[in-house]
């Protein structure tokens, strides 16, 4: 009989810690619904104690999601744990995930606590959490670099207090597969009550081995939960990638002999949604979800594929959501076809008004574009004007003139707290002129650290998706805008980033 592997998705918590990847409550809720459709076992919805915004996001997800366990991270103190429990009250299945650092380096330099103090705080925090919810996960932060003897004491103590899952993170991505797998195995063998909890792995990708380390933790170490994110999103070099873990275990069932609840046909839709929400573009050669993942350019490969698909493909593109037979919408498509496509993509609008607004924008786009692809629809529903989120700055209209040998000019009309203003400027190009026109009124003082353009679908008729990353006073935010006109998309992205930059929501970074 095959064991079950639990998939724990932390896109909405650890993934969001990528600079500029922070998401609004509505964006998090939309992604959580897609994760539920993907049949993720556990969704780590956020860090409820870090800000009012994160608390509200965890609360909204706990109330809306019924089929997945909803989890909130908390530091090992009563305030954080109480706040997490409060946010999770509406969940069908709630989990509190509490952590404290256990490596000598972290205890001395960061916590300034002795090992005995850390042991006691870990024990008491799990006891407190266990009185609030039945499902408690404990993580020794920087666990892989911790002293094995001390780590065994901590883990034995927290299991005795009622921890149901023990997660051993490679917080800084230092591990290599064989050593990490054996590390987990050693802990499970040496902790007397190890059989009373499920063991979990959480690996970062600093050396490019997060997936390999996680799989080694499963195969060699006996872990039965993997913590991962969509597209491998996460701080620094990112986290273990959900789609790679799932498809590795599924494709090589002969080796892993594990069952999962995941329905992989929704993987690509989840990948697109996270990418377009955060502005972190998926590289074309990314495994499973990259645009080239199932593309074959070599003549030898193409010949083999025509004779037998298995010659060069170990997975079917359709199994993860790539569709070669998808319905393409156009300007004659009706509301029902549009709503069906939203449903197929795992998109659930908050209200009928939101659906009507999205459909109106769909018809507007279809008037100027003969075919509307899935990517176009995802861009439509991620637009702030559809989700009705309160934005300080909103796009209204743009006109620009550029001519060879002449300096481009742009005029941008946009709203500031609902009031229309007009900005005019020249620039080195039409995009530069447009963004400078906005700055004539805003005067944000922000530094642009990233500007990227991505074609949403093929052909010159494609919508362009622009990502703008701004930095100011230690804050880093992303803005994303989509439009068939790249200059307009750029202005939308810039205004979106400015709105996020003005948000007063504070965040507390957590490592896991």
N, C-alpha and C positions, 0 to 999 in steps of 0.2 A: 504494500500500500504506500502511495506517495504521501509525504508530509505536505502541509500547507505552508506557503511562504506569504507572510503578511507584507503588503506594500503600504508604507507610511510616507505620505507625500508632504513635504515641507516647503513647497513653492511659495505659499502665502506667508511663510515666516522666514525661514533661512534664505529662500530665494529672493525675497524682498529686500534682503540686506545688501544686495548689489548696489553700488552707488548709482542713484537715479532710478532704481527699479521700484520705489515705493508705489503702492497702489491705493486707490480710494476704496471706500466701503463697497460701493456698487461694483467696482471692477473685481474686487476680491470675491464678492458673492457670485458674480457671473462665472469666474474660474472655478469656484467651489462646486457649482452646479455641473460643470463639465467634468470635474474630477469624480463626482458622484456617478455621472453617466458612465465614466470609465471604470466604475466599480472599485475605486481605491478604498482600501480597508480603513485607513486612518488619515484624516486631513488635519494637519497642524495649521490652524486658521490664523494664528498670530501669537502675539505676546501681550496679553490683555492688560498687564500692569504698566506697559511702556508708555501709553498715551491714551487719551479719551477716544481718539480715532481708532486705535487698534482694539480697544475694548468693545466699541460699537460694531466693528467688523466681525470680531469673534462671536459676539452676541447674535448678530444678524445671521451668520452662517449656522450657528447652533440651532437657531429657531427654524431655519429653512431646510437644512439637509437632514434627511431621515434615514438614509441607508448606510452612511459611513459614520464611523466614530469621529467625533470632533474633539480636537485636542488644543489646549493652550499651553504655551511655554510659561514657566515662572522660575525666578531665582529661588534659592532655598531659604525663603523667609516667609513669615506668616502673612505679611501684607500682600505680596505677589500671589501667593497661593489662594488667599481669600478672594482676591480680584479675579483670578482665573475661574474659580468655582462660581462666582457670581455671573460672569459672562457666559458660562456653560450651562446655566440653569435650564434653558429650553431644549437642550440636546436630548435626543433619544438615547444616545450612548456618548458619555462624556469621559474625557481623559485629561488629567493634569500631568504635565511633563516638567518635572523640576530638576534643576542641575546645580552643581557646585564643582569648582575646579579641584582636581586631586593631584596634579603633577607638582613636584617640588618647586619648579620654576614659578608656576602660577600661584601656588599657596604663599610663597615668600614675596614675590614681586607685585602681584596684583591684589590678592586678598589680604596679605599681611596677617595671616592666621597660621597657627601651628597645626600639624596633622591631627592632633587630638581634637582641636576645636572644629576642624572641618568634618571629622568623623561624627562628632556630636550634632553638628548642624544638619548634616545629611540625614542622620537618623531621625531627628525631631521633625524635620520638614516633611519627610515621607509619612511619618505618623500623623502629622496634622492634615496633610492632603488626603490620607486614607480615610479620615473621619468625614471628609466632605464628598468624595467620590469613590466608587469601587475600583476604578481603573487608574493606577498611578504608574507612570514611567519615571525612572531615575537615570540621569546621565552624569557620570564623572567627567567633567570637561577636561580636555586634553588627556583623556584616559590612556591613550596608547603610549604616551610619554611618562606615565605614572609608575611609581615603584609597585611591582607586582604584589609584594606582601601587603603593603598598605591598601592597595586597591581591593584585594581579596577581603580584607577586614571591612572596608566600607560597603562593598557589595553584599557581603553576608549580613551586615547590620540592617541595610535598607530592605532586603528581602524579608528579614525577620519582622520588620515593621509594616510589611504589607505591599511592597513594590511588586507590581505584576509584570512589568517589563524592565529589563536592564539593558540600557543602550551604552555601547562602548565606542565613543567617538574618536576618530583620528582627526582632531580639530584643525590641525595645521597641515594636513596632507603629507605627513612624513613617512607613512608606512609603505612597505612593499608587500605584495600579495602573500607569499609563503609565510613571512614573519608575522603578518597581521592575522592570518588564519590560525596559526599556531598559538598566537597570543590569546585569542578568544577561546581556543580549545583548552589552554592551560588554566585560564580563569574558571571555566566551567568545571574542570576536573578538580580544582583546588577549593572552590567555594562549596562548603558542605550542603547548603540548601539550594544549590543552583537549579535543581529540577523544579523548584516552586515558581519560577519566573520564565517568561519568554526572553530570549537573548536577541539583541538587535545590533545592527552595525550602521554607522553614520560616518561616511568618508568624504573628505574634501579632495579636490582635484589638483592641488598645487604641483604635483609631479606627473599629472596626467594618468593617475592610476586609481581613481576613485571607484570606477566600476569594477576593475579587476580586484581591488582590495575587498570591496563589498562581497563579490562572488566567492572570494577565498574565505571570508568570514562565515559565509553560508556553508560552503562545501567542506572546508577543513575544520572550521570552528564550531559548526553546528548551530549558528544563528538562524532564527526563523522569522526575523523581521529585517527589512532593508529600508533605510530612510533615504529618500531621494527627491529630486525635483524635476519638473518638466523642463526639457532642453538642457538639463544640468545647470540651471540658473543658480547663482549664489555669489557670495562675496569672493573677492580675489579671483581665483581660477574656477570657481564654481563648485557644485556638489556632484554627487553620483547622479547619473542621468536615469530617470525613471524608464524612458522608452528603451534604453539599452539593456538595463537589468531585466525588464519584462521579456523582451524578445530573445535575450540570451538564454534565459531559463526556459522559455517556451520552445525555442528552436532546438536547444540541446537538452531536451527532457531525458534523452537516453543517458546523459551524464548526471544531471542534477536530480532527476526523479522527484520533482516538486510540483504541486498544484498551486494555482493562484486564482483569485476571484476576478482578476482584471479582464475586461472586454477590450482587446487591443484595437478593434476597428475604430475606436474613438481617439486613438493616440495622435494622429495627425491634426485633427480638429483642436485638441488640447494644446498641441505645440504651436499652432498658428495663433490661437487665442492669447496665449502667454506672450508670444513674440510681439504681437501687435499691441497688446496692452502695455507692455513694459518698454517697447522700442528696442529690445535686444534682438537683433536680426539673427536668424539661424544660418550658420555657414552652409553653403551648398553641399559640401561633402560630409556633413554631419550624419553619423549613422542613424538609420531608420527614418528620421524626419527631414533630412536635408533634401533640397530640390534634386540633387544628383544621386540620391541613395539607391534609386532603382533605374538609373540611366546607364545606357551602354553605348559608348562611342567607338570602341575598337571594332574593326571589321571582323576579327576572329570571334570576339564576344557576341556580336550581333548574329553571326552565322550560327553559333552554338545555341543562342536563345531561340532562334527561329526553328531549330530542329528539336530542341527540348529545353524548356525553361530552367530545369534543374541544373543545367550545365554551368550556369553562372549566377543563379539566384538561390539562396538558401531560405529566403522568406518570400511570400507573395505580397506584392505592394498593396493589394486589396485588404489583406489581413490587418494592416495598421491604419487603414483609412484613406490610402491613395486610391482614387477612383478614376478608371479610364472610361467610365460610362455615366458620368454625372450629368444631371440636367442643367443646361445653361439657360439662365433667365435673360429676358430682353424687355424692351419697352412695352410689348403686348402682354407680358405676363401679369396675371391678376394677383389680388391680395392673398388668395388661398395658396397659390403656388409659392409666393414669397414667404408666407407663414410656415408652410411645409418645409421650405429650405432652412429657415431658422431652426426649426425643430430637428432637422437632419444634422445640423451643425452643432446641436447641443446648446442653442441659445434660447434662454427663457427671458422674455421681456418682463419688466416689473408691472406694467399695466397696459391696458388697451391703448391709452394715449401714447405710450412709448412705442408700441407697435405701429400705430398710425404715423407717428413722426418718422420712424425708420422707413416705412413704406413710401412716404412722401419723398424722402431723400433718395430712395431707390429709384423712383420714377424720374426724378430730376436727373440722376446720374444716367439712367437708361436712355434719356432723350439725346444725350451726347455720346453714348458709347453703345455699340451694337450688341455686345454680349457682356453679361454680368457674371463673374465667376465667384466661387466661394470666398476667395480672398477679398473681393470687393465688398461682399456682404459683411464679413467680419470687420472690415474697416469702417463700414457704415455704422454698425451698432456700437463700435468702440468710440465713436465721435461724441464729444461731450454734449453737443446740442441735442443728441438723441436721449442720452441718459439723464438729462436735466440736472446735472450736478452743478452746484453753485460755483461759478467761475468768476474771478475778478475781471478777467479780460476775455472778450469774445470777438471772433472774426465777423465782419459784416461784408466788406467788399475790397477789391484791390484793382488798381489800374497801373500799368507800367509801360514805359516806352524805352526800347533799346535799339540801337542802330550802330553798325560798324563804324568805328572812328569817333563815336559820340559817347559821352558818359551817360549811362542809364539813369532814368528818373522813375520814381514810384510814388504813388499815393495810396495809403492804406486807411480805410475807415474801420474802426473797431470800437467796442464798448469797454468802458471802465466803470465797473459797478452799475451796469445798465445804462450808462450815459454815453452817447456816441461822440467820438472824437475823430479828428482827421490828422494824419501825419504825412509829411512830404519830405523826400530826401533824394539825393543822388547816391551813387555807389559804384563799386568796381564791377558790378554785374547786377542783373535784375533782382536776384535774391538778396544780395548785400544792400541794395537800395531799399528794398521792402522792409528788411529788418531794421535798418537805420531809421526809416520813416516811423516805425513803431516806437523806437527808442527816443525820438524827438519829444514824445509825451511822457513815456514811462520813466526814462532815466534810471534804469534799474542798477547800473553799475556791475551787472553780472558778466562773468567771463564765459564765453562759449568754449566748451572743452570737447564737444563732438558735434559734427553735422554730417548726417548720412542720408543717402537717398536709396530707396529700394523699390524696384518695380513690383507691384502687387501681383500682377499676372503678366503673361507674355504679350508681345506686340507693342507698337508705338502708341496704340490706343489705351494702353494700360494706365490705371491710376498709379500715381507715384506716392509712396509712403516715405515721409521725411521724419527723421528723429533728430531732435535738438537737445543737447545736454548742456545745462547751464550750472555754473558754480558761483556761489556768493556767500561770504561769511561762514564758510565751512559746510554749507548745505549744497548738495548735488542733486539735481532733479532732471528728469527726462520729460520732454513734450513730444507727442506724436501727432502728425497731421496727414491726412490723405486727401488727394484731389487729382483729377486728370491733369491739372495745371500745376507743375512742380513749384512755381513761385507761390501760388496760393497755398499749396500744401506746406511750404516752408513757413509762411506767415502764420498758419494755423498751429503748426508745431511750436513756433516761438512763443505765441500767445499762451498756449497750453502750459509750456514750461514756466513762463512768467507767473501764471496763476498758481502753479504748484510751489514756486519759490516764495510767493507771498503767504502761503498757508502757514499758520502758526502752530500746527500740530508738531509736537516734539516727539522724537523717537529715542529709545534707549537701545543701543546695539547689544545684542546677546550672541555669544558664541555657543555652538553646540556640537 
